[in-house]
């Protein structure tokens, strides 16, 4: 038996007026998904408990069967693990976004114009983080570059008691005055954020980006604090040799800490311009080389939700159906039996531009069995089946063992 999870990050949504009152999933043209939906088990799963923040970290841990109430200790340690940082028990890590701020004289009066600095390239970002490290790195703080706008700060002998650090994608378009960290323990963090603007605003990388009509990465934004926490190996939990395929450090970190084989796909960006074909082929290759379970994470719907890109969110779902789901289904037919599960980790409603903890639709198809199925897999049809998994971490056992 082969097992594949296709995780459409942030795919679930609310009805959108511009899509004739449908959600992006409901409005999308997805012939491959529709084909298996008719013979699948379909329902809703609550991936994020009400007492937890609906981040991709919490939600993907939940989908993979790791109870966030036990295993979650912050987002950034997972990303740090992917980058290759060997965190000490006394280290505290922070997610470091490169963002675009407006140009008011006072830092607190600025607005976050773009939480990802125009999807800055990894090469440009690496140079900027290296430049900041030359000014900020010391025995206490150290910066590490990651992928695109996503980077990491390690605070040696740091503390988690820093007050509220707000994710920048939650406050895009808002003045930062109400969201700057005010806790005394966060003073050094905020100081680096303020100083980063002065260092980055006239950097040659940003001058060149502005000349090309691109958003400058003119500040850092620190958030997602956490300490290292080990995950039980996925193979031991489920008895399956497993692989993780994703463009983003967060999922690679979860894969690394859970003992999965983490596959790097050239050209994987996490946006709608990612190498979808490469991800599909990587999944097919992992199964052929003897892996039992492959988790394919696709970030594009989530990014489009954060940016209120209505057509792109719908388009991303359609592209995944054509370039990822289709080829994987074709390849799986050579096996006597297989299961495939399709679901988002959490909703990223276009109207809100951020995550919610609403239940999400899931679809499970098995080659050798016919489920009751639905004509089209949507949030509405999943709810109508009446099948509801209240405890998110149960979904993986339900998928694998029935």
C-alpha positions as CSV (number, residue, x, y, z in Angstrom):
1,X,0.0,0.0,0.0
2,X,1.2,3.5,-0.9
3,X,0.0,6.6,0.9
4,X,0.1,10.2,-0.4
5,X,-1.1,13.4,1.3
6,X,-1.6,16.5,-0.9
7,X,-1.7,19.4,1.4
8,X,-3.1,22.5,-0.2
9,X,-2.0,25.1,2.3
10,X,-4.7,27.6,3.2
11,X,-7.1,26.4,0.4
12,X,-10.3,26.5,2.4
13,X,-12.2,29.8,2.2
14,X,-15.5,31.6,2.5
15,X,-17.8,32.3,-0.4
16,X,-16.5,35.2,-2.6
17,X,-18.7,37.6,-4.3
18,X,-16.4,37.9,-7.3
19,X,-16.6,34.1,-7.8
20,X,-20.4,34.2,-8.0
21,X,-20.7,33.4,-4.3
22,X,-18.5,30.3,-4.5
23,X,-15.2,29.6,-2.6
24,X,-12.0,29.4,-4.7
25,X,-12.2,25.6,-4.3
26,X,-15.9,25.6,-5.4
27,X,-15.2,27.8,-8.4
28,X,-12.1,25.9,-9.6
29,X,-12.0,23.5,-12.5
30,X,-10.5,20.4,-11.1
31,X,-11.2,17.3,-13.2
32,X,-8.7,15.0,-11.4
33,X,-10.0,15.9,-8.0
34,X,-13.7,15.6,-9.2
35,X,-12.9,12.1,-10.6
36,X,-11.8,10.6,-7.3
37,X,-14.2,12.7,-5.2
38,X,-17.1,10.6,-6.5
39,X,-15.6,7.5,-4.9
40,X,-14.0,9.0,-1.8
41,X,-14.7,9.4,1.9
42,X,-15.3,13.1,2.4
43,X,-15.8,15.2,5.6
44,X,-14.5,17.9,7.8
45,X,-11.6,17.9,10.3
46,X,-10.8,20.5,13.0
47,X,-7.1,20.7,12.5
48,X,-6.6,23.6,15.0
49,X,-8.1,23.5,18.5
50,X,-9.8,26.6,19.7
51,X,-7.1,27.4,22.3
52,X,-4.3,27.4,19.7
53,X,-3.3,29.9,17.0
54,X,-4.2,28.7,13.5
55,X,-0.7,28.8,12.1
56,X,0.6,26.4,9.4
57,X,3.0,25.0,12.1
58,X,0.2,23.9,14.4
59,X,-2.1,22.8,11.6
60,X,0.5,20.7,9.7
61,X,1.6,19.0,12.9
62,X,-2.0,18.2,13.6
63,X,-2.5,16.7,10.1
64,X,0.6,14.6,10.5
65,X,-0.8,13.2,13.7
66,X,1.4,15.1,16.2
67,X,-0.8,16.7,18.8
68,X,0.2,20.4,19.0
69,X,-0.9,20.5,22.6
70,X,2.0,18.2,23.3
71,X,4.6,18.8,20.6
72,X,4.2,22.5,19.6
73,X,6.8,24.8,21.1
74,X,6.8,27.6,18.5
75,X,7.1,27.9,14.8
76,X,10.7,29.1,14.3
77,X,12.4,26.1,15.9
78,X,11.0,23.9,13.1
79,X,12.3,26.3,10.5
80,X,15.6,26.5,12.3
81,X,15.9,22.7,12.0
82,X,15.3,22.9,8.3
83,X,18.0,25.5,7.8
84,X,20.4,23.2,9.7
85,X,20.7,25.1,13.0
86,X,21.5,22.8,15.9
87,X,19.6,24.7,18.6
88,X,20.8,24.3,22.2
89,X,18.2,23.8,24.9
90,X,18.9,27.4,26.1
91,X,18.4,28.9,22.6
92,X,15.2,30.7,21.6
93,X,14.6,31.1,17.9
94,X,12.5,33.7,16.0
95,X,11.1,33.8,12.5
96,X,12.7,36.8,10.7
97,X,10.6,38.1,7.8
98,X,12.0,40.5,5.3
99,X,9.1,42.9,4.8
100,X,8.3,46.2,3.0
101,X,7.4,49.1,5.2
102,X,6.2,52.6,4.2
103,X,8.6,55.5,4.5
104,X,7.2,57.7,7.4
105,X,10.1,59.2,9.4
106,X,9.2,57.4,12.7
107,X,9.4,53.6,12.6
108,X,6.2,53.2,14.7
109,X,4.2,55.3,12.2
110,X,5.1,53.0,9.3
111,X,2.7,50.6,7.6
112,X,3.5,47.0,6.6
113,X,2.9,47.2,2.8
114,X,4.1,43.6,2.1
115,X,4.8,40.8,4.5
116,X,7.1,39.1,2.0
117,X,8.9,42.0,0.3
118,X,7.5,41.2,-3.1
119,X,8.5,37.5,-2.8
120,X,12.2,38.5,-2.8
121,X,14.5,35.9,-4.3
122,X,16.5,33.7,-2.0
123,X,19.7,35.0,-3.5
124,X,18.9,38.7,-2.9
125,X,17.6,37.9,0.6
126,X,20.7,35.9,1.5
127,X,22.9,39.0,0.8
128,X,20.6,41.2,2.9
129,X,20.6,38.9,5.9
130,X,24.4,38.5,5.6
131,X,24.6,42.3,5.7
132,X,22.4,42.5,8.8
133,X,24.4,39.8,10.4
134,X,27.6,41.9,10.0
135,X,25.9,44.6,12.2
136,X,23.8,42.5,14.6
137,X,25.6,39.1,15.2
138,X,27.3,38.8,18.6
139,X,27.5,36.3,21.4
140,X,23.8,36.8,22.1
141,X,22.2,37.0,18.7
142,X,22.9,35.3,15.4
143,X,21.1,35.6,12.1
144,X,20.6,32.7,9.5
145,X,19.2,33.1,6.0
146,X,16.5,30.7,4.8
147,X,14.3,30.8,1.7
148,X,12.9,33.9,0.0
149,X,11.6,36.2,2.8
150,X,11.7,33.6,5.5
151,X,14.8,33.7,7.8
152,X,15.8,32.9,11.4
153,X,17.2,34.7,14.5
154,X,18.7,32.7,17.3
155,X,18.9,34.3,20.8
156,X,21.5,32.5,23.0
157,X,20.2,32.2,26.5
158,X,17.1,34.0,25.4
159,X,13.6,34.0,26.8
160,X,10.1,33.2,25.5
161,X,8.7,35.9,27.8
162,X,8.7,38.7,25.2
163,X,5.0,39.7,25.1
164,X,3.0,39.5,21.9
165,X,4.9,39.3,18.6
166,X,2.4,39.6,15.7
167,X,2.8,37.7,12.4
168,X,3.3,40.3,9.7
169,X,0.9,38.6,7.3
170,X,-1.8,39.3,9.9
171,X,-1.3,43.1,9.8
172,X,-0.5,43.8,6.1
173,X,-1.8,47.2,5.2
174,X,-2.0,48.3,8.9
175,X,0.2,50.8,10.8
176,X,2.6,48.9,13.0
177,X,2.2,51.3,16.0
178,X,-0.4,49.0,17.7
179,X,1.7,45.9,17.0
180,X,5.3,46.8,18.0
181,X,6.6,44.7,20.9
182,X,6.4,46.6,24.1
183,X,7.5,44.0,26.7
184,X,10.8,45.0,28.4
185,X,12.4,41.6,27.3
186,X,11.7,42.4,23.7
187,X,13.5,45.8,23.7
188,X,16.6,44.4,22.0
189,X,14.4,42.7,19.4
190,X,12.5,45.9,18.6
191,X,15.8,47.9,18.5
192,X,17.1,45.5,15.8
193,X,13.9,45.9,13.8
194,X,14.2,49.7,13.9
195,X,17.9,49.7,13.0
196,X,17.3,47.2,10.2
197,X,15.2,49.8,8.3
198,X,18.1,52.4,8.4
199,X,20.5,49.7,7.2
200,X,18.3,48.2,4.5
201,X,16.4,51.1,2.9
202,X,19.4,52.3,0.8
203,X,21.1,48.9,0.3
204,X,22.1,48.3,-3.4
205,X,19.9,45.3,-3.5
206,X,16.8,47.4,-2.6
207,X,17.8,50.3,-4.9
208,X,18.0,47.8,-7.8
209,X,14.6,46.3,-6.8
210,X,12.9,49.7,-6.7
211,X,14.4,50.6,-10.1
212,X,12.8,47.4,-11.5
213,X,9.5,48.3,-9.9
214,X,9.7,45.7,-7.1
215,X,9.0,46.1,-3.4
216,X,12.1,46.7,-1.3
217,X,13.0,44.5,1.6
218,X,13.6,47.5,3.9
219,X,13.0,46.0,7.3
220,X,13.0,42.8,9.3
221,X,10.0,41.6,11.4
222,X,10.6,39.2,14.3
223,X,7.9,36.8,15.5
224,X,7.1,33.1,16.0
225,X,9.4,32.6,19.1
226,X,10.1,29.0,20.3
227,X,12.4,26.5,21.7
228,X,13.5,23.1,20.3
229,X,11.2,20.1,20.9
230,X,11.7,16.7,19.5
231,X,9.0,14.8,17.5
232,X,8.5,11.1,17.7
233,X,9.7,9.5,14.4
234,X,6.9,9.2,11.9
235,X,8.1,5.7,10.9
236,X,7.8,4.6,14.5
237,X,4.3,6.1,14.9
238,X,2.9,4.5,11.7
239,X,5.4,1.9,10.5
240,X,5.8,3.7,7.1
241,X,8.9,4.9,5.4
242,X,8.1,8.5,4.8
243,X,9.1,11.6,2.7
244,X,8.4,15.3,3.0
245,X,8.2,17.5,-0.2
246,X,7.8,21.3,0.4
247,X,9.3,24.6,-0.6
248,X,9.1,26.2,2.8
249,X,11.5,25.7,5.8
250,X,8.6,25.1,8.2
251,X,7.5,21.9,6.6
252,X,11.1,20.8,5.9
253,X,11.8,21.3,9.6
254,X,8.8,19.2,10.6
255,X,10.0,16.6,8.2
256,X,13.5,16.6,9.6
257,X,12.4,16.5,13.2
258,X,10.0,13.6,12.5
259,X,12.7,11.6,10.7
260,X,11.2,11.9,7.3
261,X,13.3,12.0,4.1
262,X,13.2,15.7,3.2
263,X,13.3,16.2,-0.6
264,X,14.5,19.5,-2.0
265,X,12.9,20.4,-5.4
266,X,14.8,22.9,-7.6
267,X,12.7,25.9,-8.5
268,X,10.2,25.3,-5.6
269,X,9.3,28.8,-4.4
270,X,6.1,28.4,-2.3
271,X,4.1,30.6,-4.6
272,X,2.1,30.2,-7.8
273,X,5.3,30.3,-9.9
274,X,6.7,27.2,-8.1
275,X,8.0,24.1,-9.8
276,X,4.7,22.1,-9.5
277,X,5.9,19.5,-12.0
278,X,9.1,19.0,-10.1
279,X,7.1,18.4,-6.9
280,X,4.9,15.8,-8.5
281,X,7.9,14.0,-10.0
282,X,9.7,14.1,-6.7
283,X,6.7,12.4,-5.0
284,X,6.6,9.7,-7.8
285,X,10.3,9.1,-7.5
286,X,10.1,8.7,-3.7
287,X,7.4,6.1,-4.0
288,X,9.4,4.2,-6.7
289,X,12.5,4.1,-4.5
290,X,10.6,2.3,-1.8
291,X,9.0,5.0,0.4
292,X,5.5,4.1,1.7
293,X,4.2,7.6,2.5
294,X,4.8,10.9,0.8
295,X,3.5,14.3,2.1
296,X,3.4,16.9,-0.6
297,X,2.9,20.4,0.7
298,X,1.9,23.3,-1.6
299,X,2.0,26.8,-0.3
300,X,0.5,28.7,-3.2
301,X,-3.2,28.9,-2.1
302,X,-2.1,30.3,1.2
303,X,0.1,32.9,-0.2
304,X,-2.7,34.0,-2.6
305,X,-5.1,34.2,0.3
306,X,-2.8,36.4,2.3
307,X,-2.4,38.7,-0.7
308,X,-6.2,38.8,-1.5
309,X,-5.4,37.4,-5.0
310,X,-8.8,36.0,-5.8
311,X,-8.1,34.7,-9.3
312,X,-4.6,33.4,-8.4
313,X,-6.0,31.4,-5.5
314,X,-8.5,29.8,-7.8
315,X,-5.8,29.3,-10.4
316,X,-3.4,27.8,-8.0
317,X,-5.9,25.0,-7.1
318,X,-6.5,24.3,-10.8
319,X,-2.7,24.2,-11.5
320,X,-2.1,21.7,-8.6
321,X,-5.0,19.6,-10.0
322,X,-3.4,19.5,-13.4
323,X,0.3,19.4,-12.7
324,X,0.5,17.6,-9.3
325,X,-2.6,15.5,-8.7
326,X,-3.0,14.3,-12.2
327,X,0.5,12.9,-12.7
328,X,0.6,11.4,-9.2
329,X,-2.7,9.6,-9.7
330,X,-1.4,8.2,-13.0
331,X,1.8,7.0,-11.4
332,X,-0.1,5.4,-8.5
333,X,-2.1,3.1,-10.8
334,X,0.9,0.8,-11.1
335,X,0.5,-0.2,-7.5
336,X,-1.9,-2.9,-6.3
337,X,-3.5,-0.5,-3.9
338,X,-3.0,3.1,-2.7
339,X,-4.6,5.8,-0.6
340,X,-4.5,9.5,-1.3
341,X,-5.7,12.3,1.1
342,X,-6.4,15.9,-0.1
343,X,-7.0,18.7,2.4
344,X,-5.8,22.1,3.5
345,X,-4.1,22.6,6.8
346,X,-6.3,25.6,7.7
347,X,-8.5,28.2,5.9
348,X,-6.9,31.4,4.6
349,X,-10.0,33.4,3.7
350,X,-9.4,36.1,1.0
351,X,-11.7,38.5,2.9
352,X,-9.5,38.2,6.1
353,X,-6.0,37.7,4.5
354,X,-5.0,35.6,7.4
355,X,-5.6,32.1,8.9
356,X,-8.7,30.9,10.8
357,X,-9.3,27.8,12.9
358,X,-12.5,26.7,11.1
359,X,-12.8,23.0,10.2
360,X,-11.4,22.1,6.8
361,X,-12.6,19.7,4.2
362,X,-10.8,16.4,3.6
363,X,-11.0,13.8,0.9
364,X,-9.6,10.2,1.2
365,X,-9.6,8.0,-1.9
366,X,-8.5,4.3,-1.9
367,X,-8.0,2.4,-5.2
368,X,-9.5,-0.8,-3.9
369,X,-12.6,0.7,-2.2
370,X,-15.5,2.9,-3.2
371,X,-16.6,5.6,-0.8
372,X,-20.0,7.3,-0.9
373,X,-18.3,10.3,-2.5
374,X,-19.5,13.7,-3.7
375,X,-19.8,15.2,-7.1
376,X,-17.4,18.0,-6.4
377,X,-15.1,18.4,-3.4
378,X,-15.8,21.7,-1.7
379,X,-16.2,23.1,1.8
380,X,-20.0,22.8,1.5
381,X,-20.1,19.3,0.2
382,X,-17.7,18.1,2.8
383,X,-19.9,19.6,5.6
384,X,-23.0,18.1,4.1
385,X,-21.7,14.5,4.5
386,X,-21.9,14.8,8.3
387,X,-18.5,13.2,8.8
388,X,-16.6,15.3,11.3
389,X,-13.3,14.6,13.0
390,X,-13.2,16.9,16.0
391,X,-9.6,16.1,17.1
392,X,-7.3,17.1,14.3
393,X,-4.4,14.8,15.1
394,X,-6.7,11.8,14.7
395,X,-6.9,12.4,10.9
396,X,-3.6,10.7,10.1
397,X,-4.6,7.5,11.9
398,X,-8.0,7.7,10.2
399,X,-6.3,8.0,6.8
400,X,-3.7,5.2,7.3
401,X,-5.7,2.7,9.4
402,X,-9.3,3.6,8.5
